[in-house]
Each structure stands twice: as structure tokens, then as C-alpha cells.
Amino acid sequence: MKKYNYIIILMSLLTIFFVGCDDNLDIKPEQAISKEVAISTPENIHKILINAYGVARSSSSYGGGIALASELLANDGDLYWNGTYIQPGEYNEKAILTDNSFVASIWLNGYGISNHVNIVLDNLAVITDVTDKDVTEGEAKFLRGLVYFDLARLFAKPYVSGSVNSQLGVPIVLRGVLDPSQIEFPKRNTLEEVYTQVIADLKDAYTLLPASNDIFATKYSAAALLARVYLQKGDYANARNMADIVINESPATLTTTFAQAFNNLENSNEDLFAWQITSQDASSNDFNVFWAGSAFGGRVGNPDVEILSQHWDIYDDPNDKRADFFYKAKWWCTTKWKSQFANIPMLRLAEMYLTRAESNFRLGTVTGLSPVKDVNILRQRSGAALFITVDLATILMERKRELSFEGFALFDAKRLKQNIGSLPYDANNLILPIPRREIDVNKNLTQNDGY
């Protein structure tokens, strides 16, 4: 079921009108409700939460905007930008202006998600059923952990394992705003503080959420996201352990074929969490808009993001089905985002095998399975020849084969300290600028270096 697509957008519900008692010209529209009513019942709290999922799924954020920024900023010859939009072209050129509207949308949407879930968390007392209250809190903290993790990865210098990460992160806002008079102008927290908050939220989500929760976040969604966070910060023991929990305890199983993991109208059995798309809101699927041929819902660039021949060099076996997962429009497209109306996988079980393999290798451990066995599970599914042994470079290349065009490129380059062309991994222009409109309004914000 795709419930959150059919709920009236709660920002409409939260577009609250403050009516003066003595002013006859203050007219409350029929579709508006007061802020008191908005948070007065469990049903309304749930609607706010459902809308938070919808806002997160929008094209600005997890409907493709964040992934597009990651893939184009990390592009070093695998891709070509055919699109007419200037803003993604700035990503690709590594020359981003502070008024880039795509960047502003990522920031604004991120804090919109945060505000929705903060309102939910501020008003949990309205929910009297203990189980319902726990699940609601867990889902809200899953979404809050997710959004602050990605805001930090995009707008801050890379996390350095073993260091005091005092570099500027993003502002952490933990109180919901229903009244404009409550709006604050926070400073940026340190990156260490952001990661601490993200991990605390996701640990709570893991504890509070059930193993099964329809299309919404589960304890294994939280565990998988924790594995991703720990891997990003170089905490390989915790990354390995959380990935192992997901592999061994979650109901998820790998799809029989690589192709079956994508272009699904419902979640596949490999999805630990996926964003729901329907024919009514397919415009939210910017993966399809920018990466597909125009005959399949993409733009006139056909596609806007073209896959270049350099990318084929990463495939070591002609029998690997992942090497064939492309189709020709005017230019070459990835088949991952071919369906305009398909769900968007965000956390796949395949990622957990790769996280466990890399972490085990780095630590010299064999938690779950050996690194070579984890890698071979994915190679066997794709029809590639199995390895006898693996090293770190082999594991990382397998990660690229499996996860290309899913939004990992920039974040992997940064955590692995890999240069992008002539740019060092921590170059100023591989970090998004704080949007100029935010700097103009909030004098407590500090702009990133180089902007």
C-alpha cells in the first residue's frame, strides 16, 4: 500500500491562520484548521508524520535531488550532463553558485522534514496507546536522523575518523515550529555534534520500531541506515555489526535477479526501505526525470544524465548482468530508473552485504561471512564469475558495480579520500554552499569556505 500518497498534504494543514479576535477582516479559509486542532488528536499527529514521509520523498530530497547532487559532483568522466537546467550543470562543473535553486531546495526541504517530525515528537503525549506512541516516535526519529545525516554530508567538510570533528556541520533544530513567533536563528553545530544526534536518533528508532511496519520505516530500516552512518564515519565495527543484524534478522532477502531489485510498483523483497511513487505523483521521481529516456518519462535530454563509455570499464566480466543494465535512447541510460511510476529503493539488502564485507576486511574479522563470500553472493546473482580471494580494492569496485547511480558516488569518494579529477576529496567546491537566502536571513549562519 502507498498510504502517504493519498493523505492531504499536511503543510496545508499546518498553514495555520492566526485569527485576531476583533478584526472582521481576518477570514479563516474553509480548508484551514487551527494549530491547536492540528496537534489535538493521534490521527492528526499521524497525518503530520505521514506528510513528513511525503516531503522527504519529494524530488528536492530523496525523490532524486540529493542523489543527483552526489552523482554529478563526483562525476569524473562516467557521466555527461545533457540537461538544460543550469543548476545540475553547476554540480557537474563543480562551480556552484550560492543562489543555486536546487541547493536551496535540498536545504529548505531538509528543514521542512525536520520541522514536521519535531512537531510529532513534541506532541507524542497526545497518543495514549503505548505501542502506537513508540512506533510514531521511532518513525519520526528515523526520518530526522536520515535528513541530518545527508544535510551534513552535503553541506559540511568530510567526517575524519579518529579526529575531533569540530568543522562546521549544519544547525540542529529539535523543536517544532507551529507559530512564526517561535522561529529561531540557530548557528551551525559542529559535524561531531550532528553525527552524535543522528546516531542517537537512529538508535532510538531501532529500539522503538517493529520488525514489520507496512511501507513505513522498521527497526531494520533504522539498522541499515545506522550501518551506512557508521561506515561513513569509519566506525567499521559498528557498521559491520549493524549490517550483520540486518542480513541475519530482517525478513529481507535478495531478489533472484539484479533487475528485480528495480522498477517495482511495490517494494521488492530486497527493500529495507523504499520511497513510494504512484501515477498521481510521478513528478516526484527525479531519478526517472533526469536518468531515463524521454520515452520512459525522462526529459528531452534523452537522458539528461548520459552514461559514458568510461563507466563500462568497471565491469570485469561480460556475463555480469549489471554491465547490461543499460538501454539506448538518444544516449545511454541506466535501466535502474526506467519506470516513471516505480518505487525508489533507498536501503537495499545488497548494500548491507557490501558494508559487512568491507568492514570485516578492514578489521580482519569474519562476522557473519567472510568478505569474499559476501561479495560472491552479489556476483552470483548478477551472473559474474566468483572470486577466490578479494582485497579492499576489489570490494570497493564491487560496491561501485552494484550501487552506481543510486546516490553513493560523492559520499563514497569523501569517506575513501578519493580525489575527483584534479580536486582533492575535501575541496571546497565539492561541498554545497549554504543557500544565499539563508545567509541573508540568518546572520548567525557561517558560509562554507570558497563561497
VEXDREN-2710 file (C-alpha; in Angstrom, 1 decimal):
% VEXDREN-2710
k/r/px/py/pz
1/MET/0.0/0.0/0.0
2/LYS/1.1/3.6/-0.7
3/LYS/-0.9/5.3/2.0
4/TYR/1.1/8.5/2.3
5/ASN/0.4/9.4/-1.3
6/TYR/-3.3/9.8/-0.6
7/ILE/-3.1/11.9/2.5
8/ILE/-3.9/15.6/2.1
9/ILE/-0.5/17.4/2.4
10/LEU/-0.2/18.4/6.0
11/MET/1.7/21.5/5.2
12/SER/-1.7/22.7/4.1
13/LEU/-3.0/21.5/7.4
14/LEU/0.0/23.3/9.0
15/THR/-0.5/26.5/7.1
16/ILE/-2.1/27.8/10.2
17/PHE/-4.1/31.0/10.3
18/PHE/-3.8/33.2/13.4
19/VAL/-7.1/35.0/13.6
20/GLY/-7.4/38.2/15.6
21/CYS/-10.5/38.2/17.8
22/ASP/-11.6/41.8/16.9
23/ASP/-10.6/42.0/13.3
24/ASN/-13.6/41.3/11.0
25/LEU/-11.2/41.3/8.0
26/ASP/-9.4/38.2/9.3
27/ILE/-11.1/35.4/7.5
28/LYS/-10.3/31.8/8.1
29/PRO/-10.4/29.8/4.8
30/GLU/-12.7/26.7/5.0
31/GLN/-9.8/24.3/4.4
32/ALA/-7.7/25.8/7.2
33/ILE/-7.6/24.5/10.8
34/SER/-6.1/25.9/13.9
35/LYS/-2.7/24.9/15.2
36/GLU/-4.5/23.6/18.3
37/VAL/-6.6/21.2/16.2
38/ALA/-3.6/20.2/14.2
39/ILE/-1.9/18.6/17.2
40/SER/-5.0/17.7/19.2
41/THR/-5.6/14.0/18.2
42/PRO/-3.5/10.9/17.5
43/GLU/-5.0/10.9/14.0
44/ASN/-3.7/14.4/13.2
45/ILE/-0.2/13.6/14.7
46/HIS/-0.1/10.6/12.4
47/LYS/-1.1/12.7/9.4
48/ILE/1.8/15.1/10.2
49/LEU/4.1/12.1/10.3
50/ILE/2.8/10.7/7.0
51/ASN/3.3/14.0/5.4
52/ALA/6.9/14.1/6.6
53/TYR/7.4/10.9/4.6
54/GLY/5.8/12.7/1.6
55/VAL/8.0/15.8/2.0
56/ALA/11.1/13.5/2.2
57/ARG/10.1/11.6/-0.9
58/SER/9.8/14.9/-2.9
59/SER/12.1/15.5/-5.9
60/SER/14.2/18.0/-3.9
61/SER/15.3/15.4/-1.4
62/TYR/15.0/11.6/-1.6
63/GLY/13.0/11.6/-4.8
64/GLY/16.3/12.3/-6.6
65/GLY/17.6/15.7/-5.7
66/ILE/20.2/14.5/-3.2
67/ALA/21.3/11.6/-5.4
68/LEU/21.7/13.9/-8.4
69/ALA/24.0/16.2/-6.5
70/SER/26.1/13.3/-5.2
71/GLU/26.5/11.7/-8.6
72/LEU/27.2/14.8/-10.6
73/LEU/29.6/16.3/-8.0
74/ALA/31.5/13.1/-8.0
75/ASN/31.5/12.7/-11.8
76/ASP/34.9/12.3/-13.3
77/GLY/34.1/11.1/-16.8
78/ASP/31.5/8.3/-16.2
79/LEU/28.6/10.7/-16.9
80/TYR/27.6/13.6/-19.2
81/TRP/25.1/16.3/-18.3
82/ASN/22.8/16.8/-21.3
83/GLY/20.1/18.7/-19.5
84/THR/19.0/22.3/-20.0
85/TYR/18.8/23.1/-16.3
86/ILE/21.7/25.3/-15.2
87/GLN/21.7/24.2/-11.6
88/PRO/22.7/20.5/-12.0
89/GLY/25.2/21.6/-14.6
90/GLU/26.9/23.6/-11.8
91/TYR/27.2/20.3/-9.9
92/ASN/28.8/18.7/-12.8
93/GLU/31.2/21.6/-13.4
94/LYS/32.0/21.8/-9.6
95/ALA/31.2/25.6/-9.9
96/ILE/28.1/26.0/-7.7
97/LEU/26.6/29.5/-7.1
98/THR/25.1/30.4/-3.7
99/ASP/21.8/31.1/-5.3
100/ASN/21.5/27.6/-6.9
101/SER/17.8/26.8/-6.5
102/PHE/18.4/23.0/-6.4
103/VAL/20.8/23.5/-3.5
104/ALA/18.3/25.8/-1.8
105/SER/15.5/23.2/-2.3
106/ILE/17.7/20.5/-0.6
107/TRP/18.3/22.7/2.4
108/LEU/14.7/24.0/2.7
109/ASN/13.1/20.6/2.2
110/GLY/15.5/19.1/4.8
111/TYR/14.5/21.5/7.4
112/GLY/10.8/21.1/6.4
113/ILE/11.1/17.4/7.1
114/SER/12.9/18.2/10.4
115/ASN/10.1/20.6/11.4
116/HIS/7.4/18.0/10.6
117/VAL/9.0/15.3/12.7
118/ASN/9.8/17.7/15.5
119/ILE/6.1/18.7/15.8
120/VAL/5.3/15.0/16.0
121/LEU/7.9/14.4/18.7
122/ASP/6.8/17.5/20.7
123/ASN/3.3/16.2/20.8
124/LEU/3.7/12.5/21.5
125/ALA/1.7/12.8/24.7
126/VAL/-1.5/13.1/22.6
127/ILE/-1.0/9.4/21.7
128/THR/-2.2/7.2/24.6
129/ASP/-1.6/3.8/23.1
130/VAL/1.9/2.8/24.2
131/THR/2.8/0.8/21.1
132/ASP/1.4/3.3/18.7
133/LYS/3.4/6.1/20.6
134/ASP/6.6/4.1/20.3
135/VAL/6.2/3.4/16.6
136/THR/5.4/7.0/15.9
137/GLU/8.4/8.2/17.8
138/GLY/10.6/5.7/16.1
139/GLU/9.5/6.7/12.6
140/ALA/9.9/10.4/13.4
141/LYS/13.5/9.8/14.7
142/PHE/14.3/7.6/11.7
143/LEU/13.4/10.5/9.4
144/ARG/15.2/13.1/11.5
145/GLY/18.3/11.0/11.7
146/LEU/18.2/10.5/7.9
147/VAL/17.8/14.1/7.0
148/TYR/20.5/15.5/9.3
149/PHE/22.9/12.8/8.1
150/ASP/22.5/13.8/4.5
151/LEU/22.5/17.6/5.2
152/ALA/25.8/17.1/7.0
153/ARG/27.3/15.0/4.2
154/LEU/26.4/17.7/1.6
155/PHE/27.0/21.0/3.4
156/ALA/30.0/20.1/5.6
157/LYS/33.6/19.1/5.2
158/PRO/34.0/15.3/5.3
159/TYR/34.0/13.4/8.6
160/VAL/37.5/12.4/9.6
161/SER/37.7/9.1/11.6
162/GLY/39.6/9.3/14.8
163/SER/39.5/13.1/14.9
164/VAL/37.6/15.7/16.8
165/ASN/35.3/16.8/14.0
166/SER/34.9/20.4/15.1
167/GLN/34.4/21.6/11.5
168/LEU/31.0/23.3/10.9
169/GLY/28.1/21.0/10.2
170/VAL/24.5/22.2/9.9
171/PRO/22.2/23.7/12.5
172/ILE/20.5/21.1/14.7
173/VAL/16.9/22.1/15.3
174/LEU/15.0/19.8/17.7
175/ARG/11.9/21.9/18.4
176/GLY/8.9/22.0/16.1
177/VAL/7.6/25.4/14.9
178/LEU/3.8/25.9/14.6
179/ASP/3.9/29.7/15.4
180/PRO/6.1/32.1/13.3
181/SER/7.0/33.8/16.5
182/GLN/8.8/30.7/17.6
183/ILE/11.2/30.8/14.7
184/GLU/14.8/30.9/15.8
185/PHE/18.1/31.7/14.0
186/PRO/20.5/28.9/15.1
187/LYS/24.2/28.7/14.5
188/ARG/25.7/25.7/12.7
189/ASN/26.6/22.8/15.1
190/THR/29.9/21.0/14.7
191/LEU/30.0/18.0/12.5
192/GLU/30.6/15.8/15.5
193/GLU/27.5/17.1/17.2
194/VAL/25.4/16.4/14.1
195/TYR/26.7/12.8/13.9
196/THR/26.1/12.3/17.6
197/GLN/22.5/13.5/17.1
198/VAL/22.0/11.3/14.1
199/ILE/23.2/8.2/15.8
200/ALA/21.2/8.9/18.9
201/ASP/18.0/9.3/16.8
202/LEU/18.7/6.1/14.8
203/LYS/19.5/4.0/17.9
204/ASP/16.2/5.1/19.4
205/ALA/14.4/4.3/16.1
206/TYR/16.0/0.8/16.1
207/THR/14.8/0.2/19.6
208/LEU/11.3/1.6/19.2
209/LEU/10.3/0.4/15.7
210/PRO/8.8/-3.0/14.9
211/ALA/10.3/-5.6/12.6
212/SER/7.3/-5.1/10.2
213/ASN/5.6/-1.8/9.6
214/ASP/3.8/-1.8/6.2
215/ILE/5.6/0.7/3.8
216/PHE/7.0/2.7/6.7
217/ALA/10.3/2.5/8.5
218/THR/11.1/-0.6/10.5
219/LYS/13.8/-1.4/13.0
220/TYR/15.8/-2.9/10.2
221/SER/15.4/0.3/8.2
222/ALA/17.0/2.1/11.1
223/ALA/19.7/-0.6/11.5
224/ALA/20.6/-0.4/7.8
225/LEU/20.8/3.4/8.0
226/LEU/22.9/3.1/11.1
227/ALA/25.3/0.8/9.2
228/ARG/25.5/3.5/6.5
229/VAL/26.2/6.2/9.0
230/TYR/28.9/4.2/10.8
231/LEU/30.6/3.3/7.5
232/GLN/30.7/7.0/6.5
233/LYS/32.4/7.9/9.8
234/GLY/34.9/5.0/9.6
235/ASP/33.4/3.1/12.5
236/TYR/33.8/-0.3/10.9
237/ALA/33.0/-2.5/13.9
238/ASN/29.6/-0.9/14.4
239/ALA/29.0/-0.7/10.6
240/ARG/29.7/-4.5/10.4
241/ASN/27.5/-5.3/13.4
242/MET/24.5/-3.4/12.2
243/ALA/24.8/-4.8/8.6
244/ASP/25.1/-8.3/10.1
245/ILE/21.9/-7.8/12.1
246/VAL/20.0/-6.7/9.0
247/ILE/21.3/-9.6/6.9
248/ASN/20.6/-12.2/9.6
249/GLU/17.5/-10.9/11.3
250/SER/15.5/-8.9/8.9
251/PRO/12.8/-10.6/6.7
252/ALA/14.5/-9.0/3.6
253/THR/16.1/-11.4/1.0
254/LEU/18.0/-10.6/-2.2
255/THR/15.9/-10.6/-5.3
256/THR/16.5/-13.6/-7.5
257/THR/18.0/-11.3/-10.3
258/PHE/19.6/-7.9/-10.2
259/ALA/16.9/-6.5/-12.4
260/GLN/14.2/-7.5/-9.9
261/ALA/15.5/-5.0/-7.4
262/PHE/14.4/-2.0/-9.5
263/ASN/11.4/-0.6/-11.3
264/ASN/8.9/-2.2/-9.0
265/LEU/5.4/-0.8/-8.4
266/GLU/5.5/-2.3/-4.9
267/ASN/8.5/-2.8/-2.6
268/SER/10.7/-5.8/-3.6
269/ASN/11.7/-8.4/-1.0
270/GLU/15.2/-6.7/-1.1
271/ASP/14.0/-3.3/0.0
272/LEU/14.7/-2.4/3.6
273/PHE/13.1/1.0/2.9
274/ALA/11.7/2.5/-0.3
275/TRP/10.0/5.7/-1.2
276/GLN/6.5/5.2/-2.6
277/ILE/5.6/6.5/-6.0
278/THR/2.3/6.3/-7.8
279/SER/0.9/7.6/-11.2
280/GLN/-0.6/10.5/-9.2
281/ASP/2.8/11.9/-8.1
282/ALA/5.3/10.5/-10.6
283/SER/6.7/14.1/-10.9
284/SER/8.3/13.5/-7.6
285/ASN/10.6/10.8/-9.1
286/ASP/13.6/12.8/-10.3
287/PHE/15.6/9.6/-10.7
288/ASN/13.3/8.9/-13.6
289/VAL/13.1/12.5/-14.8
290/PHE/16.8/13.0/-15.1
291/TRP/18.2/9.5/-15.7
292/ALA/15.6/7.9/-18.1
293/GLY/15.0/8.3/-21.8
294/SER/12.1/10.5/-22.8
295/ALA/10.1/7.5/-23.9
296/PHE/10.1/6.3/-20.3
297/GLY/9.3/9.6/-18.5
298/GLY/12.7/11.3/-18.8
299/ARG/13.4/14.8/-20.1
300/VAL/14.3/15.9/-23.6
301/GLY/18.0/15.5/-22.9
302/ASN/17.1/11.8/-23.5
303/PRO/18.5/11.3/-20.9
304/ASP/19.7/14.4/-19.1
305/VAL/22.3/12.2/-17.4
306/GLU/24.1/10.2/-20.0
307/ILE/26.2/7.2/-19.1
308/LEU/29.6/7.4/-20.9
309/SER/31.8/4.6/-22.2
310/GLN/34.3/5.1/-19.3
311/HIS/31.7/3.6/-16.9
312/TRP/31.8/0.2/-18.7
313/ASP/35.5/-0.2/-17.7
314/ILE/34.4/-1.1/-14.1
315/TYR/32.8/-4.4/-15.2
316/ASP/35.3/-7.3/-15.2
317/ASP/33.0/-10.0/-16.6
318/PRO/31.0/-9.8/-19.8
319/ASN/28.4/-12.2/-18.2
320/ASP/27.7/-9.7/-15.4
321/LYS/24.1/-8.6/-15.9
322/ARG/24.9/-5.3/-14.2
323/ALA/27.1/-4.5/-17.2
324/ASP/24.0/-4.9/-19.4
325/PHE/21.7/-2.9/-17.3
326/PHE/21.5/0.0/-19.7
327/TYR/19.4/0.9/-22.7
328/LYS/19.8/3.3/-25.6
329/ALA/17.6/6.3/-26.1
330/LYS/19.4/9.1/-28.0
331/TRP/22.1/8.4/-25.5
332/TRP/22.8/5.7/-23.0
333/CYS/20.6/5.4/-19.9
334/THR/20.8/3.3/-16.8
335/THR/17.9/0.9/-16.5
336/LYS/17.7/1.4/-12.8
337/TRP/15.4/4.3/-13.1
338/LYS/13.5/3.3/-16.3
339/SER/10.0/3.2/-14.8
340/GLN/8.3/6.5/-14.2
341/PHE/5.9/5.1/-11.6
342/ALA/8.2/2.7/-9.7
343/ASN/9.1/3.0/-6.1
344/ILE/12.6/4.3/-5.3
345/PRO/14.7/1.9/-3.3
346/MET/16.7/3.8/-0.6
347/LEU/18.1/1.0/1.6
348/ARG/18.7/-2.3/-0.2
349/LEU/19.9/-5.5/1.3
350/ALA/22.8/-5.7/-1.2
351/GLU/24.3/-2.6/0.4
352/MET/24.4/-4.5/3.7
353/TYR/26.4/-7.3/2.2
354/LEU/28.9/-4.8/0.8
355/THR/29.2/-2.9/4.1
356/ARG/29.8/-6.2/6.0
357/ALA/32.4/-7.3/3.5
358/GLU/34.3/-4.0/3.6
359/SER/34.1/-3.7/7.4
360/ASN/35.2/-7.3/8.0
361/PHE/38.1/-7.0/5.6
362/ARG/39.3/-3.8/7.2
363/LEU/39.1/-5.3/10.7
364/GLY/40.4/-8.7/9.8
365/THR/37.2/-10.3/11.1
366/VAL/34.7/-12.8/9.8
367/THR/31.4/-11.7/11.4
368/GLY/28.6/-13.4/9.5
369/LEU/30.5/-14.5/6.4
370/SER/34.0/-13.8/5.0
371/PRO/34.4/-10.8/2.7
372/VAL/34.9/-13.0/-0.3
373/LYS/31.6/-14.9/0.4
374/ASP/29.6/-11.7/0.8
375/VAL/31.0/-10.3/-2.4
376/ASN/30.3/-13.6/-4.3
377/ILE/26.7/-13.6/-3.2
378/LEU/26.1/-10.5/-5.2
379/ARG/28.3/-11.6/-8.1
380/GLN/26.5/-14.9/-8.3
381/ARG/23.2/-13.1/-8.5
382/SER/24.5/-11.0/-11.4
383/GLY/26.0/-13.9/-13.3
384/ALA/29.6/-12.7/-12.8
385/ALA/32.4/-15.2/-12.2
386/LEU/33.1/-15.8/-8.5
387/PHE/36.3/-14.6/-6.8
388/ILE/38.7/-16.9/-4.9
389/THR/40.1/-14.1/-2.8
390/VAL/39.3/-10.3/-2.5
391/ASP/41.3/-7.3/-1.4
392/LEU/39.9/-3.9/-0.4
393/ALA/40.1/-2.5/-4.0
394/THR/38.1/-5.5/-5.2
395/ILE/35.4/-5.0/-2.6
396/LEU/35.2/-1.3/-3.3
397/MET/34.9/-1.9/-7.1
398/GLU/32.2/-4.4/-6.4
399/ARG/30.4/-1.7/-4.4
400/LYS/30.6/0.6/-7.4
401/ARG/29.2/-2.1/-9.8
402/GLU/26.3/-2.8/-7.5
403/LEU/25.4/0.7/-6.3
404/SER/26.2/3.0/-9.3
405/PHE/23.7/5.8/-9.9
406/GLU/21.9/5.4/-6.6
407/GLY/23.5/8.4/-4.9
408/PHE/26.6/7.0/-3.3
409/ALA/29.3/8.4/-5.5
410/LEU/30.2/11.7/-3.7
411/PHE/29.8/10.2/-0.2
412/ASP/32.0/7.2/-1.0
413/ALA/34.7/9.4/-2.6
414/LYS/34.8/11.5/0.5
415/ARG/35.0/8.7/3.0
416/LEU/37.6/6.9/1.0
417/LYS/39.6/10.1/0.4
418/GLN/39.5/9.7/-3.3
419/ASN/40.2/12.7/-5.5
420/ILE/37.7/13.6/-8.1
421/GLY/39.7/14.5/-11.2
422/SER/42.2/17.1/-10.0
423/LEU/40.2/18.0/-7.0
424/PRO/41.0/16.6/-3.6
425/TYR/38.2/14.8/-1.8
426/ASP/37.8/17.7/0.7
427/ALA/37.9/20.5/-1.8
428/ASN/35.7/23.5/-1.1
429/ASN/33.8/23.1/-4.3
430/LEU/32.8/19.5/-3.5
431/ILE/30.7/20.9/-0.6
432/LEU/27.4/22.7/-1.2
433/PRO/27.1/26.3/-0.2
434/ILE/24.7/27.4/2.5
435/PRO/22.0/28.9/0.3
436/ARG/22.4/32.7/0.0
437/ARG/18.8/33.3/1.1
438/GLU/19.5/31.5/4.4
439/ILE/22.7/33.5/5.0
440/ASP/20.8/36.7/4.2
441/VAL/18.0/35.9/6.7
442/ASN/20.0/34.2/9.5
443/LYS/23.1/36.3/10.4
444/ASN/24.2/33.5/12.8
445/LEU/25.0/31.2/9.9
446/THR/28.5/31.0/8.6
447/GLN/29.1/30.3/4.9
448/ASN/31.3/27.5/3.7
449/ASP/34.8/28.3/2.6
450/GLY/35.2/29.2/-1.1
451/TYR/31.7/30.8/-1.4
END
